[in-house]
Amino acid sequence: ASKAIKDAVSIAKSTTTELIDTTVVSISGSYSKSIRSSGSVNVPNGLITETEINQVMQMALYNATIVPEYEVVHVVPIFFKVDDSVEVDNPLNMNGTRLEVSVYIVTAKRTALTNIKSALKTSGIEVVKFVLDSYSSALAVLDDQQKKFGAVVINLGATTTEFVYFKGNSIIFNGFIPVGSNHITNDLSVMLHTPLSAAEKIK
C-alpha cells in the first residue's frame, strides 16, 4: 500500500507545481458504522452565534454512543430547531432561547484509519483528513435541486457497492453491500460459457 501511495504521489507531484501538504482519503463504508444523535443548549443572549452552534453540535456528539474501537469521521447536522420551531438548515443569527440539533454521525474502525495513516506516513504524508466515500460522491455529483428533494447515490465498484441517501445538506442514511461489478462479469462468464475478458466486454 505504501509503495502504491508513494508512486501515486510521485506522479501527482510531477504534474503540478503546487505544494501537496494535505491529503483527503476516502474510506469505504465497509469500515464504517453510522448513528443518529441529538443535542440541545440554552441561548444565553437570545441571539444564536457560531458559539451556540458549536456547543449544540458537541452536545449531540457527547450524547451519542460510539463503539469503543471506532473513531468519529463526520458529525453532519440534519436539521436545527429554535424554540420548538420548524426545522431550519442554518440557525446563525436567529433569535431564541433554546437551540436543538439532530445529527448523523459517521464512525470508522480505528485500526483501519491507523493503518492508512501509517501507509501514508511511510510515503511522506503526515496530515490526513478522512471522508466517507459515498458522502464525497454525493457532494460531487448532486446539484442543489437534487439535494433539496433528496436523492440516493449508488457507487458501484469492482467488488463493493456503496450507497447514501442525501437530503438537504446532510446524509440521512448510508450503507454498504459486498457485491460489485466483478460479480456481474463472473456471472456472465459462467452463464455464457465465455472467458472473463469476453464477459467484461459484454458487460
C-alpha positions in Angstrom: 0.0 0.0 0.0 2.8 2.4 0.9 4.5 1.8 -2.4 1.3 2.4 -4.4 0.7 5.6 -2.5 4.3 6.8 -3.0 4.0 6.1 -6.8 0.7 7.9 -7.0 2.0 11.0 -5.1 5.1 11.0 -7.3 3.0 11.1 -10.4 0.8 13.8 -8.9 3.8 15.9 -8.0 5.3 15.7 -11.4 2.1 17.2 -13.0 1.8 20.2 -10.8 3.9 23.0 -9.2 1.5 23.2 -6.2 2.7 22.0 -2.8 0.9 18.9 -1.7 0.6 19.3 2.1 -2.8 17.9 2.9 -4.3 14.6 2.0 -8.0 13.7 1.9 -8.6 10.0 2.0 -12.0 8.5 1.1 -12.8 5.5 3.3 -15.1 2.6 2.4 -18.5 2.2 4.0 -17.4 -1.4 4.9 -15.2 0.2 7.7 -17.9 2.5 9.0 -20.8 2.5 11.4 -23.3 5.3 11.5 -25.7 6.6 14.2 -28.1 9.4 14.8 -27.9 11.6 17.8 -29.3 14.9 19.1 -28.5 17.7 21.5 -29.8 21.0 22.9 -28.4 24.1 24.6 -29.7 27.3 26.0 -29.0 30.5 24.2 -28.0 33.0 27.0 -28.1 36.2 25.0 -31.1 35.4 22.9 -29.0 35.5 19.6 -27.6 32.3 18.1 -23.9 32.7 17.2 -21.3 30.2 16.0 -20.5 29.5 19.7 -24.0 28.1 20.4 -24.0 26.1 17.1 -20.6 24.6 18.0 -21.8 23.9 21.6 -25.0 22.1 20.4 -23.0 20.0 17.9 -20.6 19.0 20.7 -23.6 18.1 22.9 -25.1 15.9 20.2 -21.7 14.1 19.8 -21.4 13.8 23.6 -24.9 12.2 23.7 -24.0 9.6 21.1 -23.0 6.1 21.9 -19.8 5.5 20.0 -18.5 1.9 19.7 -15.1 1.8 21.6 -12.9 0.6 18.7 -14.4 3.2 16.3 -13.4 6.8 15.7 -15.6 9.7 14.6 -15.1 10.8 11.0 -18.2 13.1 10.4 -20.8 14.8 12.5 -23.2 16.2 10.0 -26.2 18.3 11.1 -29.5 17.0 9.7 -31.6 19.9 11.0 -31.7 22.6 13.7 -34.7 23.8 15.8 -35.0 27.1 17.6 -37.5 27.2 20.5 -39.5 24.2 19.1 -40.0 26.0 15.7 -40.0 24.3 12.3 -36.7 22.7 11.2 -34.1 25.0 9.8 -30.8 24.3 8.0 -28.8 27.2 9.5 -29.9 29.0 12.7 -27.0 31.5 12.7 -28.2 35.0 13.8 -31.7 33.8 14.6 -33.3 34.8 17.9 -34.3 32.3 20.5 -33.7 30.9 24.0 -33.1 27.2 23.1 -31.2 25.5 20.2 -31.6 21.9 19.2 -29.9 19.8 16.6 -30.3 16.4 15.0 -27.1 14.9 13.6 -25.8 12.0 11.6 -22.5 10.6 12.9 -20.2 8.5 10.8 -17.5 6.5 12.6 -14.8 4.2 11.2 -12.7 1.4 12.6 -9.7 2.9 14.4 -7.4 0.1 13.2 -8.3 0.8 9.5 -7.7 4.5 10.0 -4.4 3.9 11.8 -3.2 1.5 9.0 -4.0 4.1 6.3 -2.2 6.8 8.3 0.9 4.5 8.7 1.0 3.8 5.0 0.7 7.5 4.2 3.4 8.4 6.7 5.8 5.9 5.1 5.1 7.8 1.8 6.0 11.1 3.5 2.4 12.3 4.1 1.7 13.4 7.6 -1.6 15.4 7.7 -4.6 13.3 6.8 -8.3 14.0 6.7 -10.8 11.3 6.1 -14.1 11.4 4.3 -16.8 8.7 3.8 -16.6 7.6 0.2 -20.3 7.7 -0.5 -20.6 11.1 1.2 -17.9 12.6 -1.1 -19.5 11.0 -4.1 -22.9 12.6 -3.2 -21.3 16.1 -2.7 -19.6 15.7 -6.1 -22.5 14.6 -8.3 -25.7 16.1 -6.8 -26.9 19.5 -7.7 -28.9 21.9 -5.4 -32.3 20.7 -6.6 -31.5 17.0 -6.1 -30.1 17.7 -2.6 -33.2 19.7 -1.7 -35.7 16.9 -2.7 -33.4 14.1 -1.6 -31.5 11.5 -3.7 -29.8 8.2 -3.4 -26.4 7.9 -4.8 -25.1 4.4 -5.6 -21.4 3.9 -6.2 -20.8 0.6 -7.9 -17.2 -0.6 -7.6 -15.5 -3.7 -8.7 -16.1 -5.7 -5.5 -18.2 -3.4 -3.4 -21.3 -1.2 -3.7 -21.9 1.8 -1.5 -24.9 4.0 -1.3 -26.0 7.1 0.5 -29.3 8.9 1.0 -28.6 12.6 0.8 -31.3 15.2 1.7 -30.9 18.9 2.2 -27.3 19.4 3.3 -26.9 16.1 5.1 -26.6 12.3 4.9 -29.8 10.6 6.2 -28.5 7.1 5.7 -25.6 5.2 4.2 -24.8 1.6 3.6 -22.5 -1.0 2.0 -23.0 -4.2 0.0 -20.0 -6.6 -0.5 -21.0 -7.1 -4.2 -19.7 -5.2 -7.2 -19.4 -5.2 -11.0 -16.8 -8.1 -10.9 -19.7 -10.3 -9.8 -21.6 -9.4 -12.9 -18.6 -10.3 -15.0 -18.3 -13.7 -13.3 -22.0 -14.4 -13.7 -21.9 -13.6 -17.4 -18.7 -15.8 -17.8 -20.4 -18.8 -16.2 -23.8 -18.4 -17.8 -22.5 -17.7 -21.3 -19.5 -20.2 -21.0 -17.1 -17.4 -22.1 -13.7 -16.2 -20.7 -13.7 -13.4 -18.2 -12.1 -11.0 -20.7 -15.1 -11.6 -23.1 -17.6 -11.3 -20.3 -16.1 -8.0 -19.3 -16.6 -6.6 -22.9 -20.2 -7.9 -22.9 -20.9 -6.2 -19.6 
